[in-house]
Amino acid sequence: MVWAISLKGTQGFTRLWPSVLNVTAMGVNLYFLAQAFKVLPVGTAYTIWTGLGAVGVVIFGILIYHEAAHPMRLFFVLLIITGVVGLRWITPG
């Protein structure tokens, strides 16, 4: 989530320190995704990675950037969480 959230602060990679944070977070993020690939099927690991990242960024956007917290938006975020939990629940490993 850090890399996606910090991307906004880079202003198109024109600001040094937010850009350094972003690229560092991307590297760390991909490292942990690669570790997940060792024990989970690629589809499951990637879906969990993207789903939880998307949910985290939406929540962060609502809390920090004061983005809309419309009930339907929250409902669909809940659907993402349900899908990620369900996919992980049925996947051995």
C-alpha positions as CSV (number, residue, x, y, z in Angstrom):
1,M,0.0,0.0,0.0
2,V,2.8,2.4,0.8
3,W,4.1,2.4,-2.8
4,A,0.6,3.2,-4.2
5,I,-0.1,5.9,-1.6
6,S,3.4,7.5,-2.0
7,L,3.0,7.6,-5.7
8,K,0.6,10.5,-5.4
9,G,3.3,12.5,-3.4
10,T,5.9,12.0,-6.1
11,Q,4.1,14.3,-8.4
12,G,5.1,12.4,-11.5
13,F,8.5,11.5,-9.9
14,T,9.5,15.2,-9.8
15,R,9.9,15.2,-6.0
16,L,13.0,13.4,-4.7
17,W,12.1,12.0,-1.3
18,P,8.6,10.8,-2.1
19,S,10.1,9.2,-5.2
20,V,12.8,7.5,-3.1
21,L,10.1,6.2,-0.7
22,N,8.0,5.0,-3.6
23,V,10.7,3.1,-5.4
24,T,12.0,1.6,-2.1
25,A,8.4,0.5,-1.1
26,M,7.9,-1.0,-4.6
27,G,11.1,-3.1,-4.1
28,V,10.0,-4.3,-0.6
29,N,6.5,-5.0,-1.8
30,L,7.7,-7.1,-4.7
31,Y,10.1,-9.0,-2.4
32,F,7.2,-10.0,-0.1
33,L,5.0,-10.9,-3.1
34,A,7.8,-13.2,-4.3
35,Q,7.9,-14.8,-0.9
36,A,4.2,-15.4,-1.1
37,F,4.6,-17.1,-4.5
38,K,6.8,-19.8,-2.7
39,V,3.8,-21.0,-0.7
40,L,0.7,-20.0,-2.6
41,P,-0.5,-20.5,-6.1
42,V,0.4,-17.4,-8.3
43,G,-3.3,-16.5,-8.9
44,T,-4.1,-16.6,-5.2
45,A,-1.0,-14.7,-4.1
46,Y,-1.5,-12.0,-6.7
47,T,-5.2,-11.6,-6.0
48,I,-4.6,-11.3,-2.3
49,W,-1.8,-8.8,-2.9
50,T,-3.8,-6.6,-5.2
51,G,-7.1,-6.9,-3.3
52,L,-5.6,-6.0,0.1
53,G,-3.6,-3.3,-1.4
54,A,-6.6,-1.8,-3.1
55,V,-8.7,-1.9,0.0
56,G,-5.9,-0.3,2.1
57,V,-5.5,2.5,-0.4
58,V,-9.2,3.1,-0.5
59,I,-9.3,3.3,3.3
60,F,-6.3,5.5,3.5
61,G,-7.8,7.8,0.8
62,I,-11.0,8.1,2.9
63,L,-9.2,8.7,6.2
64,I,-6.3,10.9,5.0
65,Y,-7.3,12.5,1.7
66,H,-11.0,12.8,2.7
67,E,-12.2,11.0,-0.3
68,A,-15.9,9.9,-0.5
69,A,-17.0,7.2,1.9
70,H,-20.2,6.6,0.0
71,P,-22.1,3.5,1.3
72,M,-21.9,1.8,-2.1
73,R,-18.2,2.4,-2.2
74,L,-17.8,0.7,1.2
75,F,-20.0,-2.1,0.1
76,F,-17.8,-2.9,-2.9
77,V,-14.7,-2.7,-0.7
78,L,-16.3,-5.2,1.5
79,L,-16.9,-7.4,-1.5
80,I,-13.2,-7.3,-2.3
81,I,-12.3,-8.3,1.3
82,T,-14.9,-11.1,1.1
83,G,-13.4,-12.3,-2.2
84,V,-9.8,-12.2,-0.9
85,V,-10.7,-14.1,2.4
86,G,-12.8,-16.6,0.4
87,L,-10.0,-17.2,-2.1
88,R,-7.4,-17.7,0.7
89,W,-9.8,-19.9,2.7
90,I,-10.2,-22.4,-0.2
91,T,-6.5,-22.4,-1.3
92,P,-4.3,-25.0,0.4
93,G,-0.9,-23.8,1.6
